[in-house]
Amino acid sequence: MKEAMFYEKLDEKEVKCFLCAHHCVIKDGKRGICYVRENREGTLYSLVYGKVISLNIDPIEKKPLFHFLPGSTSLSIATVGCNFHCLHCQNFEIAQYPKEHGGDIPGQFISPEDVVQAAEQNRCKSISYTYTEPTIFFEFAYDCARLAHEKGIKNVFVSNGYTGPEATRAIAPYLDGNNIDLKGNADHYKKICGARLEPVQETIRLMKELGVWVEVTTLIIPDHNDSEADLKNIAEFIKSVDSSIPWHVTQFYPTYKLIDKPRTSVKTLRRAREIGFETGLNYVYEGNVPGEGGENAYCPMCKELLIKRFGFSIIENKMKDGKCSKCGTEIKGVWK
């Protein structure tokens, strides 16, 4: 256990957590929505500090981050728990574990020093806090990120974007990239995720303002968030922040508690990508459909093919110093 950050003590041993946008008021002996932060006699504790449930070496493209050290590997870590309860959760076995197993917190203890050393030994250029929501294991991610930053290793969140502004400002000096889900409209967030849209939009804006490289992912679910109006609204919001934010429109597959819908068609993904470009976004990518061509990166000015991909693999990279090799246009991203 470790005392939590971002909370205040209330009367009668209650506490109010500000780590994420839920702002849980937690009674003595109880936990927040994430199920991994517990009030013990008026002190809030993180129950997952260092209790790593998953540790892997992934291509950075899996996050997905397409404009961030392409072709590099990232040491990926997670603890159990999440502050969302998405019906289509793709990692529900670990994300929803405490909720569905009586509050149990499994995991193997690993120190921040161990994490950074593992990244160094495996020549990973970054550490990704991923699989579950990194905000809920913030204290551990924060300590790892600071150490990694000192060693010249970059840090990446793969996030639902519900991080509170105080936590966002705290991690930003050590966070180099963040792929944030923008899942749909306000009704979609309420019905499917148990959350609200506006805090996610605010986090995207704030991360960008603080200099963190941001990419956005939308998992497109048939009959839930696949209408032209929904997709255009998402694209317009991204453009309002920065037209150079890459948008990943990704194929849904039935899982967890949302198994009554089919996989997203390639036709729908292609139309979503078209909507992104029509709206004025510079970079839009299709996800979970390798070989269809929507994973490739093109210059927004001359349309030259710059990075050819197949799934998480790079077949060809013609970028030169972060610029188009043909016309010299700067391609926004983190290239070194």
Secondary structure as the mmCIF struct_conf table of DSSP 4:
data_model
#
loop_
_struct_conf.conf_type_id
_struct_conf.id
_struct_conf.beg_label_comp_id
_struct_conf.beg_label_asym_id
_struct_conf.beg_label_seq_id
_struct_conf.end_label_comp_id
_struct_conf.end_label_asym_id
_struct_conf.end_label_seq_id
STRN STRN1 LYS A 2 GLU A 3
HELX_LH_PP_P HELX_LH_PP_P1 ALA A 4 ALA A 4
BEND BEND1 MET A 5 PHE A 6
STRN STRN2 TYR A 7 LYS A 9
HELX_RH_3T_P HELX_RH_3T_P1 ASP A 11 LYS A 13
STRN STRN3 VAL A 15 CYS A 17
BEND BEND2 LEU A 19 LEU A 19
STRN STRN4 CYS A 20 CYS A 20
TURN_TY1_P TURN_TY1_P1 ALA A 21 HIS A 22
STRN STRN5 VAL A 25 ILE A 26
TURN_TY1_P TURN_TY1_P2 ASP A 28 GLY A 29
STRN STRN6 ARG A 31 ARG A 31
TURN_TY1_P TURN_TY1_P3 ILE A 33 CYS A 34
BEND BEND3 TYR A 35 VAL A 36
STRN STRN7 ARG A 37 ARG A 40
TURN_TY1_P TURN_TY1_P4 GLU A 41 GLY A 42
STRN STRN8 THR A 43 SER A 46
BEND BEND4 LEU A 47 LEU A 47
TURN_TY1_P TURN_TY1_P5 TYR A 49 GLY A 50
STRN STRN9 LYS A 51 VAL A 52
BEND BEND5 ILE A 53 ILE A 53
STRN STRN10 SER A 54 PRO A 59
HELX_RH_3T_P HELX_RH_3T_P2 ILE A 60 LYS A 62
TURN_TY1_P TURN_TY1_P6 LYS A 63 PRO A 64
BEND BEND6 PHE A 66 HIS A 67
STRN STRN11 PHE A 68 PHE A 68
BEND BEND7 LEU A 69 LEU A 69
TURN_TY1_P TURN_TY1_P7 PRO A 70 GLY A 71
STRN STRN12 THR A 73 ALA A 78
BEND BEND8 VAL A 80 VAL A 80
BEND BEND9 ASN A 83 ASN A 83
TURN_TY1_P TURN_TY1_P8 LEU A 87 HIS A 88
TURN_TY1_P TURN_TY1_P9 GLN A 90 ASN A 91
HELX_RH_AL_P HELX_RH_AL_P1 PHE A 92 ALA A 95
TURN_TY1_P TURN_TY1_P10 GLN A 96 GLN A 96
HELX_RH_AL_P HELX_RH_AL_P2 TYR A 97 GLU A 100
TURN_TY1_P TURN_TY1_P11 HIS A 101 GLY A 103
STRN STRN13 GLN A 108 PHE A 109
HELX_RH_AL_P HELX_RH_AL_P3 PRO A 112 GLN A 121
TURN_TY1_P TURN_TY1_P12 ASN A 122 ARG A 123
BEND BEND10 LYS A 125 LYS A 125
STRN STRN14 SER A 126 TYR A 129
BEND BEND11 TYR A 131 THR A 132
HELX_RH_3T_P HELX_RH_3T_P3 PRO A 134 PHE A 137
HELX_RH_AL_P HELX_RH_AL_P4 PHE A 138 GLU A 150
TURN_TY1_P TURN_TY1_P13 LYS A 151 GLY A 152
STRN STRN15 LYS A 154 SER A 159
BEND BEND12 GLY A 161 GLY A 161
STRN STRN16 THR A 163 THR A 163
HELX_RH_AL_P HELX_RH_AL_P5 PRO A 165 ILE A 171
HELX_RH_3T_P HELX_RH_3T_P4 ALA A 172 TYR A 174
STRN STRN17 GLY A 177 ASP A 181
HELX_RH_AL_P HELX_RH_AL_P6 ALA A 186 HIS A 188
HELX_RH_PI_P HELX_RH_PI_P1 TYR A 189 CYS A 193
BEND BEND13 GLY A 194 ALA A 195
HELX_RH_AL_P HELX_RH_AL_P7 LEU A 197 GLU A 209
TURN_TY1_P TURN_TY1_P14 LEU A 210 GLY A 211
STRN STRN18 TRP A 213 ILE A 220
TURN_TY1_P TURN_TY1_P15 PRO A 222 HIS A 224
BEND BEND14 ASN A 225 ASN A 225
BEND BEND15 SER A 227 SER A 227
HELX_RH_AL_P HELX_RH_AL_P8 GLU A 228 VAL A 241
TURN_TY1_P TURN_TY1_P16 SER A 243 SER A 244
BEND BEND16 ILE A 245 ILE A 245
STRN STRN19 TRP A 247 GLN A 251
STRN STRN20 THR A 255 THR A 255
TURN_TY1_P TURN_TY1_P17 TYR A 256 LYS A 257
STRN STRN21 LEU A 258 LEU A 258
BEND BEND17 ASP A 260 LYS A 261
HELX_LH_PP_P HELX_LH_PP_P2 PRO A 262 SER A 265
HELX_RH_AL_P HELX_RH_AL_P9 VAL A 266 THR A 279
TURN_TY1_P TURN_TY1_P18 GLY A 280 GLY A 280
BEND BEND18 ASN A 282 ASN A 282
STRN STRN22 VAL A 284 GLY A 287
BEND BEND19 ASN A 288 ASN A 288
TURN_TY1_P TURN_TY1_P19 PRO A 290 GLY A 291
BEND BEND20 GLU A 292 GLY A 293
TURN_TY1_P TURN_TY1_P20 GLY A 294 GLU A 295
STRN STRN23 ALA A 297 TYR A 298
TURN_TY1_P TURN_TY1_P21 PRO A 300 CYS A 302
STRN STRN24 LEU A 305 PHE A 310
TURN_TY1_P TURN_TY1_P22 GLY A 311 PHE A 312
STRN STRN25 SER A 313 ASN A 317
STRN STRN26 LYS A 320 LYS A 320
TURN_TY1_P TURN_TY1_P23 ASP A 321 GLY A 322
STRN STRN27 LYS A 323 LYS A 323
TURN_TY1_P TURN_TY1_P24 SER A 325 CYS A 327
HELX_LH_PP_P HELX_LH_PP_P3 THR A 329 THR A 329
STRN STRN28 GLU A 330 GLU A 330
HELX_LH_PP_P HELX_LH_PP_P4 ILE A 331 LYS A 332
BEND BEND21 GLY A 333 GLY A 333
STRN STRN29 VAL A 334 VAL A 334
#
